[in-house]
Amino acid sequence: MSNITKHDSEKSRSLWQDVARRFVNNKLAVCGLIFFVLLILISISTIMIDIITDNSIYNEYVVKQNLAEKLAKPSLEHIFGCDEFGRSIFFRMVWGTRYSLFIGIIAIFIATVIGGFLGGIAGYYGGKIDNVIMRVMDVFLAIPSMVMAIALVAALGASTFNLLLSIAIPQIPRFARIVRVSVMSVKDMEFIEAAKAVGAKDKLIIFGYILPNAMAPIIVQATLGTANAILAIAGLSYLGLGVQPPTPEWGSILTSARMYIRDAWHISVIPGIGIMLTVLSLNLFGDGLRDALDPKLKN
Amino acid sequence: MSKYIIKRFLMLIPVLLGATFFVFCIMDMSPGDPAVIILGPDASPENIADLKVELGLDKPLMVRYFNFIGNLIKGDLGTSYKNNISVMDQIRDKLPNTFLLALSGMLVAVVVGIPVGIISAKKQYSVFDNVTMVVTLILAASPAFWLGLMLVLLFSLNLGWFPSSGMGSGFGGVIKSLILPAITVGSNTAALVARMTRSSMLEVIRQDYIDTARAKGLKESVITYKHMLKNALIPIITVVGLQFGVLLGGSVMTETVFSWPGVGRFVVEAIKTKDIPSVLGSVVVLCILFSFVNLFVDILYAYVDPRIKSQYKAGRSSK
């Protein structure tokens, strides 16, 4: 018996190797991942350029107005055309990548940590604690997330930091629910009982043993949640409640698009395609990740 | 069944109290003294203090909250700082428009999404299926307000088929001006419903009882609608119900794009003029609407899926 087990374990792959193998076979998901990594590289390199050139490129090409080229159509000189202040939409989109992307990622990270913490406690201890936490989460879920985000921005004022909060807070209950369910499904397993029997502390059991085993649905929700967050950020900025001008966030580029839609179609078309491709890549990546982590869920 | 409905209804009360309290607290944090906003910066401190007492702003948060709830039950949401008109009256004018928009969006989603999902599932891996799946992926990834802009660009400005903004008068006018906003609001949900219907149908299609039905010689249409769709419908109803909140949120964007006279546009304008009672009132009304729709979906769910009802009964008897 022990021989067989040993033989098997030598040949078998780890969980993550298995996941990676299944993920790589999903071409759409790999495309999504590549595009997303590309966007992150663009964001990081523009931040580096700003630091190295002391914002001179940012000031010269991204925010400086040049009314001679107002609403210029796409051409060789400005491949995405210019906005109502004659600023190149190409430069504004490249420099704007970081806002949509990083605000989305940070907001979802905050929601994952807080929601995961609450859901973890609720799922592990059960009983009264569970009841109190989850009823509070129900209250949050009774407010449509976009409406809550708008209310938060209205009360706190429109700024990048408040935008971050108003995207993160409505997402917390979703993560709390997912983590709670995963924790509940793991906590009665034998290895947890074994850990309790040898006197492991609650903290170690929750963070050391239960959470790593409940990670798969959290990662998937975080990926898909980031996609939704990017859509919400673009929406709020479009309404003028998010990132404030002249910061080149993609949604805020679209704010003026409605007004100039008759004369300059490119302002409304191009930034929207950027948002769509970003969200699409995250959705494909998230779906692929879910299928790779849990092949049972695949239809 | 009626017991279930009553219980769900009672459970709604604490949730609504909690949600309104949360929104009330957020709005209370907003900077600026309402009395100063109303009277202007030149008002004397005595006048400001008087107005504060008149508005009840000198009382503690909890007292103000319960006053607010009391007034809400009486149908009073206070008056707008901007034009002194009752907030409730303004919302009453605009809420039907938002509801119409969200419902039409839902209708678009269901009428397009379900048949497309059924055909895709029945012809899995056909050209139709592949094209549909790509289109739904793109639609689900597009911001609703951007799709609205694209529709305006194509159907209003280039083809001139529909008006690009506002709400027409008369039945025909309203319908004509509703089409583009409804497609905008419904497109994301239509994509989701189509994908959901497809996967849900695919699960059912391979079941043994479908083979049995075929062996009995039933017509394919009877099998599709009675045997497959009825069973596949349960997860679809859940998704459609949960999406209503998304549709309400989406209407806020869409109303701004199309200048649709609804609550969403009202909120956005109220935020820009710092008209707190209008924002608070609208948000509270949207939450209440959302909760009631969710309740309705839950009841519908129990009606469609007998297992929920029996689970509930089993849960009661074990306690």
Boltz contact constraints between the chains, C-beta under 6 A:
constraints:
  - contact:
      token1: [A, 138]
      token2: [B, 15]
      max_distance: 6.0
  - contact:
      token1: [A, 139]
      token2: [B, 15]
      max_distance: 6.0
  - contact:
      token1: [A, 139]
      token2: [B, 18]
      max_distance: 6.0
  - contact:
      token1: [A, 139]
      token2: [B, 19]
      max_distance: 6.0
  - contact:
      token1: [A, 142]
      token2: [B, 15]
      max_distance: 6.0
  - contact:
      token1: [A, 142]
      token2: [B, 19]
      max_distance: 6.0
  - contact:
      token1: [A, 142]
      token2: [B, 287]
      max_distance: 6.0
  - contact:
      token1: [A, 142]
      token2: [B, 291]
      max_distance: 6.0
  - contact:
      token1: [A, 143]
      token2: [B, 19]
      max_distance: 6.0
  - contact:
      token1: [A, 143]
      token2: [B, 287]
      max_distance: 6.0
  - contact:
      token1: [A, 144]
      token2: [B, 245]
      max_distance: 6.0
  - contact:
      token1: [A, 144]
      token2: [B, 248]
      max_distance: 6.0
  - contact:
      token1: [A, 144]
      token2: [B, 249]
      max_distance: 6.0
  - contact:
      token1: [A, 144]
      token2: [B, 290]
      max_distance: 6.0
  - contact:
      token1: [A, 146]
      token2: [B, 249]
      max_distance: 6.0
  - contact:
      token1: [A, 147]
      token2: [B, 249]
      max_distance: 6.0
  - contact:
      token1: [A, 147]
      token2: [B, 283]
      max_distance: 6.0
  - contact:
      token1: [A, 147]
      token2: [B, 286]
      max_distance: 6.0
  - contact:
      token1: [A, 151]
      token2: [B, 23]
      max_distance: 6.0
  - contact:
      token1: [A, 151]
      token2: [B, 26]
      max_distance: 6.0
  - contact:
      token1: [A, 151]
      token2: [B, 283]
      max_distance: 6.0
  - contact:
      token1: [A, 152]
      token2: [B, 26]
      max_distance: 6.0
  - contact:
      token1: [A, 154]
      token2: [B, 271]
      max_distance: 6.0
  - contact:
      token1: [A, 154]
      token2: [B, 279]
      max_distance: 6.0
  - contact:
      token1: [A, 155]
      token2: [B, 26]
      max_distance: 6.0
  - contact:
      token1: [A, 155]
      token2: [B, 27]
      max_distance: 6.0
  - contact:
      token1: [A, 155]
      token2: [B, 29]
      max_distance: 6.0
  - contact:
      token1: [A, 155]
      token2: [B, 30]
      max_distance: 6.0
  - contact:
      token1: [A, 231]
      token2: [B, 143]
      max_distance: 6.0
  - contact:
      token1: [A, 234]
      token2: [B, 143]
      max_distance: 6.0
  - contact:
      token1: [A, 235]
      token2: [B, 143]
      max_distance: 6.0
  - contact:
      token1: [A, 235]
      token2: [B, 253]
      max_distance: 6.0
  - contact:
      token1: [A, 238]
      token2: [B, 145]
      max_distance: 6.0
  - contact:
      token1: [A, 239]
      token2: [B, 268]
      max_distance: 6.0
  - contact:
      token1: [A, 257]
      token2: [B, 149]
      max_distance: 6.0
  - contact:
      token1: [A, 265]
      token2: [B, 153]
      max_distance: 6.0
  - contact:
      token1: [A, 268]
      token2: [B, 149]
      max_distance: 6.0
  - contact:
      token1: [A, 272]
      token2: [B, 146]
      max_distance: 6.0
  - contact:
      token1: [A, 275]
      token2: [B, 143]
      max_distance: 6.0
  - contact:
      token1: [A, 276]
      token2: [B, 141]
      max_distance: 6.0
  - contact:
      token1: [A, 276]
      token2: [B, 142]
      max_distance: 6.0
  - contact:
      token1: [A, 279]
      token2: [B, 141]
      max_distance: 6.0
  - contact:
      token1: [A, 280]
      token2: [B, 141]
      max_distance: 6.0
  - contact:
      token1: [A, 283]
      token2: [B, 141]
      max_distance: 6.0
  - contact:
      token1: [A, 299]
      token2: [B, 199]
      max_distance: 6.0
  - contact:
      token1: [A, 299]
      token2: [B, 202]
      max_distance: 6.0
